[in-house]
């Protein structure tokens, strides 16, 4: 039995060395055991697009009402909302993937968008701040964009009137 033990331990050390060098399909762990580095990526292009979505929606609505008023119906208004909602979900999924690839261990779920983009951006800001130490500015930009749209409604009430007339509510 003692003769088999050294041979077995020798082959074990050789196989563990060989296993450490062998990485199938180039799979290499991003983190070492016991070490976690702070991710440096906080903002992505996708989150900035989500942040300015209120401005984009308002701009498209005003543009269509101004130049194609006869086509601006309740059906088109609903269609624009659906298109922007699907695009926002797609950008949130892309944002989540980019953050995961950058080393974030936890990211905000795009399911938060079922409530509102505000809920997603708050959840995302909390997770990113917790892991990287930086919050990013997407939440603030979204709040400013919503404020700008509301402010534009007060400054240019004729846009609201045009939208109401085009949809048959006036």
N, C-alpha and C positions, 0 to 999 in steps of 0.2 A: 504494500500500500504506500509506503513512503516513496517508492520509485515512481509511482504514477502521479503523485502529487506535484513534484517539481515540473514534470512535463506538462501537466495540466495548467499550472500557473504560468508557465512560460508561454504556452499557446494563448492563454487568456490575455496576457499583456500585449502580445503581438496582434491579437484580433481587436483589442480595444484601440490600439494605435491605428490600425487599418480602418476601423469604423469611424474614427474621428476625421480621417482624411477623406473618406468616401462621402460624397454629397450627391445623392441621386438627383438628376435634372437640375443641378445647380442650386438646390435648396440650401440656403444658408440662413441660420437664425439671425434676426435683427437685434435681438437682445441677448446678452449673456446672463447666466443664472446669477441673480442677486444684484444686477445693475439695471437701472431704468433711467434713461436720459430724457430730459424734457424735450418734447417736440418743438421745433422752431417754426413750423408752418402754422399760422393762425388764420389767415384769410386766403380764400381761393376765388378764382374768377366766378365760380358758380354762386357763392354766397353774395358776391357783389351784385350779380344779376338779380338774385332774389331780393336784395335790399332796394333796388331801384324799380322793382316791378310796379309799385303804385304809380310812379311817373310814366312808365311805359303804357300801362292800361289807360290812364287818363289821356295821354297823348294820342293813342290810337282811337279812343272814343271821340275825342274832340276833332281829330282829323277826319274820321269817317262822317261825323255829323256835319262838318263844315263843307266837305267836298262831295260826299255821296249820301246826302240826307235821305234820299228816297230808298236807300238800301238799309238804313239804320232802323231796324224793327226790334221788337222784343226778342224775336228768335235770334237775330244777329247779336244782340246784346248778351243773351245767354250763351251763344256760341263763343263769343270773345272771352267770357268768364271761364268757360270750360277749357278753352285753349290755354289761357294763362294759368289756370290751376294745374293742368297736366304738365305744362312746361316747368312750373315751379316745383312740382314733385320730382320731375326728371333732374332738375338742377340740384335739388336737395340730395337725391341719391348719389349724384356725381360728387357733390361736396363731401358726403360721408365717405365715399371711396377714396377721395384724395386725402382726407384727413387720416384715414386708416393707413394708407400707404406712406404717409409722412411720419408715422410712429405713434399716433394717438391710439391709446388702448381702448378708450370708450368715446363714442361719438353720439350726437343727438340723432334720434330716430326720425326719418322723414314722416312717420305717422303723426308727428306733432302738427303737420300741415293740415290735418283733418280738422283741427280746431281753427287755427289761423296761422299765417306766416309769422305773426308776432310770437306765438307759442313756440314755434320751431326755433326762431332766432334767440329767444330767451334761453331755451334748453341748450342750444348750441353754444351760446356765450358762456353759460355756466360750466359746461364740460371742457371747453377749450381753456377757460381761465383756470380751472382746477388742475389741468395737466401741464399747461405751458407757462402759466403766470401772467399771460396777456389776454385781454378780452377781445381785442379786435374792435372794429368800428361798425360792423354791419348792422347791428341792432340800432345804433344811433342814426345811421344813414336811413334805415327803413322808417324810423320815427319821423325824421326830418322830411322824407319823401311824402309820407302821409300828411304831415302838416302843410307841406307845399301844395298838395292837391286840394286840401280843404281851404287853404288860403286863396288859391286860385279861384275856387268856387265863389268865395266872397268878393274877390277883386273883379272877377269877370262873370257876373251873374247871367250874362247873355249866353254863355256856354251851357249853363244849367237849363236855361229856357229852351235853347236849341235841342238839347237832349230830351227834355220833357215833350216838346212838340213832335220830335221825330219818333218817339215811342208811343205817342198818342195819349200821354198823360196830362195834357194841358189844353 
